[in-house]
Amino acid sequence: MKEPIYKNIENYVMNLIESGELKEGDLIPSEKQLTERFNVTRMTVRSALNNLVNGGYITRRRGVGSIVIGNNIYDNISTISGFTKEMENKGYKVSNIVIALDIVQADDILKEKLNLDENDNVWEIKRVRLANDEKVSYMVTYMPVKLFPNLTKEHCNGSLYKYIEGECGYKIAMSEREVTSVLSDDETESALDLESKEALLYIAQVCKLQNGDVFEYSHTYHYGYTLTLNAVPK
């Protein structure tokens, strides 16, 4: 079956990027150039470019054009090793910017997600995650204070999973992730230094310890990020 023409345009631009012909910050061919090259309407070209934006390959700048994003990073949904370990295993230098660390009253959603009692409090941790000094993720994490009474900003500057297993002595067992795409809002745009609305990969995650306690409920907004799904043999 013949591929739709917009897929041919997507593949053409992706090949330019993956071959290194177009690098981070380079302009891709204009809508007019792509329209003429493939003999299609601008609507068809825009469909292809929108898919490339949603896939984290390019970003569109009003008055400038479409620009190659250089920080495509891959996440494996089957792992629970945490951002720091996953990125270090791929050769990235990982760092964090802690925007906020506060104790807040758990609302009904947090009580349900974290299996909390009526008056339980939670840590609200807001961090920007960096790979090779590039801002790639904004993460809001909620963890029960009763499980981690001694959590500090210094712990949040590093790997929380290393703190949980290394210092606290817990064993992380499993995670459940819900993945979708969203448009950036004022909070994510400010955190990730975005100049306009961008498509973000959104992951909501619930993590459990081996003893069955839920220790994390988080919202992560990834920019220029690709998710891979791998089958894990039993």
C-alpha positions in Angstrom: 0.0 0.0 0.0 1.4 3.4 -1.0 2.3 5.7 1.8 0.4 9.0 2.1 2.3 11.9 0.6 2.6 13.7 4.0 4.5 10.6 5.3 6.9 11.0 2.4 7.5 14.6 3.4 8.0 13.6 7.1 10.5 10.9 6.1 12.4 13.3 3.8 12.9 15.8 6.6 13.7 13.1 9.2 16.3 11.7 6.8 17.9 15.2 6.5 18.1 15.4 10.3 19.2 11.8 11.1 21.9 11.9 8.4 23.4 15.0 9.9 22.7 17.1 6.8 20.5 19.3 9.1 21.8 19.9 12.6 20.4 21.4 15.8 19.3 25.0 15.1 19.2 24.6 11.3 16.2 25.7 9.3 14.5 22.9 7.4 13.2 23.6 3.9 10.4 26.1 3.9 6.7 25.3 3.3 7.0 26.8 -0.2 10.1 24.7 -1.0 8.4 21.5 0.2 5.2 22.3 -1.6 7.1 22.7 -4.9 9.4 19.7 -4.3 6.5 17.3 -3.6 3.9 19.0 -5.8 1.3 19.2 -3.0 -0.7 21.8 -1.2 0.5 23.8 1.8 -2.1 22.0 3.9 -0.4 18.7 3.2 3.0 20.1 4.1 1.6 21.6 7.3 0.2 18.2 8.3 3.7 16.6 7.9 5.4 19.5 9.8 2.8 19.2 12.7 3.7 15.6 13.0 7.4 16.4 13.2 6.7 19.0 15.9 4.7 16.5 17.9 7.5 13.9 17.4 10.0 16.3 18.9 12.1 16.7 15.7 11.4 20.4 14.9 10.0 23.5 16.5 8.2 26.3 14.6 9.1 29.9 15.1 6.8 32.6 13.8 8.5 34.8 11.2 11.5 32.5 11.1 10.4 29.0 10.0 10.8 25.4 11.3 14.0 24.7 13.2 15.7 21.4 14.1 15.6 20.4 17.8 18.8 18.9 18.9 17.8 17.3 22.2 15.8 14.2 21.2 16.1 11.8 24.1 14.6 8.3 24.4 12.7 7.0 27.3 12.0 3.3 27.8 8.6 2.9 29.4 9.4 -0.6 30.6 12.1 0.5 33.0 11.8 2.1 36.4 15.4 3.1 36.9 14.6 6.8 37.0 15.6 9.7 34.8 19.2 10.1 36.1 20.2 6.5 35.6 18.5 6.1 32.2 20.2 9.3 30.9 23.6 8.4 32.3 23.4 4.9 30.7 22.9 6.7 27.4 26.0 8.9 27.9 24.3 12.1 29.0 25.6 14.4 31.8 22.5 14.8 34.1 21.7 17.7 36.4 18.7 19.2 38.1 17.4 22.7 38.9 15.2 22.5 42.0 12.5 25.2 41.7 10.5 24.3 44.8 10.5 21.9 47.7 7.4 22.3 49.9 5.2 20.3 52.3 1.6 20.6 51.2 -1.7 19.1 52.3 -2.8 16.2 50.2 -5.9 16.8 48.2 -8.4 14.1 47.2 -6.4 13.1 44.0 -3.1 12.8 45.9 -4.8 10.8 48.7 -6.2 8.3 46.1 -3.0 8.1 44.1 -0.7 7.7 47.1 -3.1 5.7 49.3 -2.9 8.4 52.0 -4.9 8.9 55.2 -7.0 12.0 55.8 -4.4 14.3 57.4 -1.3 13.1 55.6 1.0 15.6 54.1 3.2 15.3 50.9 6.4 16.7 49.6 5.8 18.7 46.4 9.0 18.8 44.4 9.3 20.9 41.3 12.5 20.3 39.2 13.8 21.0 35.7 15.8 18.1 34.4 18.9 18.7 32.2 20.8 16.5 29.9 24.2 17.8 28.7 23.1 21.2 30.2 20.0 21.3 27.9 16.6 21.7 29.7 14.6 18.7 28.5 12.0 18.0 31.2 9.9 19.7 33.9 8.8 17.4 36.7 6.4 17.8 39.5 6.7 15.0 42.1 4.6 14.2 45.1 5.9 11.9 47.8 4.5 11.1 51.3 6.3 12.9 54.1 5.8 10.0 56.4 8.0 7.8 54.2 10.7 10.5 53.7 10.7 12.8 56.7 14.3 13.8 56.2 14.1 14.8 52.5 16.2 17.9 51.6 16.9 20.1 48.6 20.3 18.4 48.3 18.6 15.1 47.8 16.4 16.6 45.1 19.5 18.0 43.3 20.6 14.4 42.7 18.8 11.2 42.0 15.7 10.7 44.2 15.7 7.0 43.4 19.3 6.7 44.6 18.3 8.4 47.8 15.2 6.2 48.2 17.1 3.0 47.8 20.5 4.0 49.1 19.8 6.2 52.1 16.3 5.2 53.0 16.8 1.5 52.4 13.6 0.9 50.4 13.4 -1.3 47.3 11.5 0.1 44.3 9.3 -2.5 42.7 7.2 -1.1 39.9 5.7 1.9 38.1 2.5 2.6 36.2 2.8 5.3 33.5 0.1 7.1 31.5 1.5 8.8 28.4 -0.1 11.5 26.2 0.8 14.7 24.4 -0.1 18.2 25.7 0.5 21.8 24.7 2.8 23.8 26.9 1.3 26.3 29.4 2.8 29.3 31.1 4.3 27.2 33.9 6.1 24.7 31.6 7.1 27.4 29.1 8.8 29.4 31.9 10.5 26.3 33.3 11.8 25.1 30.0 12.6 28.5 28.4 10.1 28.0 25.6 9.3 31.1 23.6 5.9 29.9 22.3 3.4 27.0 22.6 5.1 23.7 22.0 4.0 20.1 22.0 5.2 18.2 25.1 5.3 14.6 26.0 3.4 14.2 29.2 3.9 11.2 31.6 1.9 10.7 34.7 3.6 8.1 36.9 2.7 6.1 40.1 5.5 4.1 41.7 5.4 1.4 44.4 7.9 -0.1 46.8 8.3 -3.8 47.2 6.3 -3.6 50.4 3.3 -2.3 48.4 3.5 1.3 49.6 3.0 3.9 46.9 6.0 6.3 47.2 5.6 8.6 44.2 3.0 10.3 42.0 4.6 12.6 39.4 3.8 14.7 36.3 6.6 15.0 33.8 6.6 17.3 30.8 9.3 16.3 28.2 10.4 18.6 25.4 12.2 17.1 22.4 11.8 13.7 23.8 10.9 10.3 22.2 9.3 7.4 24.0 10.1 3.8 23.1 8.1 0.8 24.0 10.0 -2.4 24.6 8.6 -5.8 25.4 10.1 -7.3 28.5 10.2 -11.2 28.6 8.8 -12.8 31.7 
